[in-house]
């Protein structure tokens, strides 16, 4: 049995030269030859040249008319020749004086999108990132935010409002920590009332002040345990009010006596106790 082997490169016939035929319809026919798996293949292409007019910078047009030198001296192609020139990635350079403003607008849009998709917890009393029921300043700020209509519907003197008892209904659910409680038992909120004896209220505060700056100022008198700036719930801007919880009454008193009426960031601060002291 005879085996058929592919011809070697020495035995292969020399390929014919490529042919370019100009057609009457303005197209060109390019005929080329190559070997594929030991077989001579004829490849025919029909192309059409399309003239595209573009506006370029005068300096670019001038460079395209420069005369070539060296091996390309006799090349009459206008502009770069694809046969001898390797093209890189086209990079468009846009010169503008408003790049800083555009970058700022883009950053603001990203912040708005992050706020819209954020699910952070916001306190309805002070605007902090915690639950309203756990706000450390609900006793001070909550009283200021109570509407006048809350007192309009108060019961008249001598009348006793009826208070429903927890679990009185047939299908009502009573949490475990509220079971076995009579109608006269004190509410849990009163029993867990926060001790604000060392908390100072700072008013007329510069809206540009931050928690770190306040902590640094009050750390001269002790160790601030908590620093909270009251902010707007929607815009997150400072409302010019802050609460500073010191580590002891002595350090809080020293900070109050020293900083009350003093200037801070071009504003005269007013420092007082968050709750009036009992004489």
N, C-alpha and C positions, 0 to 999 in steps of 0.2 A: 504494500500500500504506500503510495507516494504522499509525502507531506508537503503542503503548500505553505511557504513562508513568505513573509512580507519582504519586498525588496529593500535593500539597504540604501543609505543615502548616496553611496558611491554609484550604485546601479540605477538610481532614479534619474529620470529624464529632467533636463533643465526646464523649468516652468517658463511659459511665454511671458512677455512683458504685458503689463496692464494696459488696457485700451480705454480711451475716453472718446466717446462719439457724441458730437453735437447734433441734437435733433432739431427738426424744423419748428416744433412747438415751444422752443426755448428751454427744454430740459436736456439733461446729459445722461448718457448711459455709460456706466463704468463696468468694465469686464476685467475680473481678476481671477487668478488660478492659485490653488494651494493643494497640498497633500493632506488627506484625512484617512487614517488607518491604512496607509499604503496605497490609497487610491487618489488619483488626480481629480480634483473637483473644480468645476468652473462656476464662478460666482458672478452674477450680473446684478447691478444696482442701477436704478433709474432715479435721479435726483432732480429737483427743481430749485433754482436759486431765487430767493425772495429778497428784494431790496427793502430794507427797513430804515427809515429816516428818524434820527434821534437828535435831540438838542444836547450839546456838550459844552463844557467850558472852553472858551477860546484858547486857553493855554493847552488843554488836552488836544484840541484839533491841531495846534501847532506842532506838538510833539509827534503826532501821528505822521506828519510830513517830513520828519527828519530822515536823512539819507542813511541807509544801512552801510556797514563796513565789514571787512573780513570776508568770510565765506558767504555772507548774505548780501554782499555788495550789489549783485545783479538781481536781487529779488525785488520785483516791482509791485508786490502786494501792498496795498494801503492798510496801515495798521498792523497789529500783531498777526503773524502767520501761524496758524494752528499746527503746521508741520514741523516748525522749529521752536515754537514757544509753548511753554507749559503754563496753563492758566491756573491761578489759585482761586480761593473762595472770594466771591465778590462781597466787599464790606462797604456799606453805605454810611458815610459820615454826615451827620446833620448838625450844623453849627447853629446854636441858639443861645440867646442871653437869658432865656426864661427857664433854664434847666433846674435851677434851685427852687423856683416857685412850683414847677410841675412835680418835682420830687416831694415837696411838702404836701401838695394836694393829694398825691398818691398815698403818702403815709397817713394822712387824715382819713382817706377813704378806707384804708385797711383797719384803722382804729374803729371806725363806725361799724364795719362788718364784724369785727371781733366783739364789739359790744352787743350787736344784734344777735349773734349766735351764742353769747355767753349766758350761762345759767347760774351765775354767782348769786349767793344769798345776800340780800340787802335789808338792813334793819329799817323799819318805818319810822323809828324814833330819832336815831342819830345818823343814819345812812351808812353805818359800818357793815362789814361782811360777817354778820352773825344773825341768828334768829331774833325777832323782835321781843319775844318773851325772855330772852337771855341777855337783853341789853343792860349793861352796867349803869346806865344813866337814865333808865326809864322813870325813876322817881323824880328827877329834876326836869328833864326835857319833856317827859310825858305830861306833867302838869301844865306846862306852858302851851302845849299843842291841843289841849282839850277844847273843843268848840263850845261856844256859849249855849248852843242848843242842847248840850248834854244836861245842863241844869234846868232847862225849861220844862222837861218832862219829869222832874223830881216829884215824888208823892208829897201831898200836903202834910203839915204837922199833925201828929196824932194818929195818922193812918199807918198801918203795918202792912207792907207788901207781902204777898204770899210767895214763899220761896219753895220751888219744887224740890223734893228730896231725890237724891241720886238713886237710881234703880227702882223708882216707884212704879214705873210702867211694867207691863207684863213682859215686853221684849226688849227693854232697854239694857244697854251694856254698861257695866260699872268697872273701870280699871281696877286692878288689884290694889294699887296704893290708895284708892279712895273708898274701899269697902269698909264696912263697920264704922262709918262716920255718921254721927247724928247731925241734925239740922243746926245745932248750935256750935259745932266744932269750928275752930278758926281756920281760915284758908291756908293752904300750904305756902302761898306767896308771902304771907306775913311772917311765917316761921323761918323762911329762907331769905329774909330781907338782907340785902348786901350792906356791909359795913363801909360807909363812905366817910368815915371820920378823918381819913387822911387824904381825901380827894380834893383837889383845888380846881376851880373853874377859872379859865383864862378867857377874858372877853376883849373885844377890840383888837383882834389878832390880824396880822397881815395875811391876806389870802394866799400869798406865795410861800408861807412858812410850811415846813414839813415836820413829820413826827421825829425824825432824826435830829433836826435842829432844836426842837423843844426839849428833847431828851438830853441833848448836850448842855443846854442852858440850865435845866433843873438838876442835872447831875452834880453841880457844884455844891448843892446842899444835902444831897443824899442819893439814894438809889431809886430812881423812878420805876415803879412796878408796872405801870400801864400809862401809855400816852395815846390819846384818842382825839383826832380832829373831826369835828362835826362837818359833814359834807352834804351837798345836795344829792338827792337820790338819783336824779336823772343826769345831770352834768358832771357829777363827782367833784365839783368845785368847793373849795372851803367856804364855810359860812362865817368865818372869823371868830369861831368859838372852839375851845379845846378843853379837855379834862385831863388832869395829871394826877395820878395816884402815887403818892410817896410811900416810903417804907415805914414811916412813923409820924406821929403828930408833931413831934419836935422839929423834924426836918421840913415838914409841910409848913409849919408856922414860920420857920426861918426863910423859906422861899417866898412865902406870902409877904412878909415884912420887907424883904429886900427888893423883890421884883414888881410889886404893886406900884403903878405910876411910872415905871421905867420904860425907856424906849427900846423897841426891838423891831428891826427891819422897817424903820421910818414910821412906826406906829407906837402910840403910848398904850401899853398893856394895862388891863385892869385884872388883878389877881385876887380872888376871894374864895371862901369855902364853897364847895358845891352844895352843902346844906348849912343853914344858919346854926351856929353853935348855941347850945342852951346855957344860959348863965347859971 
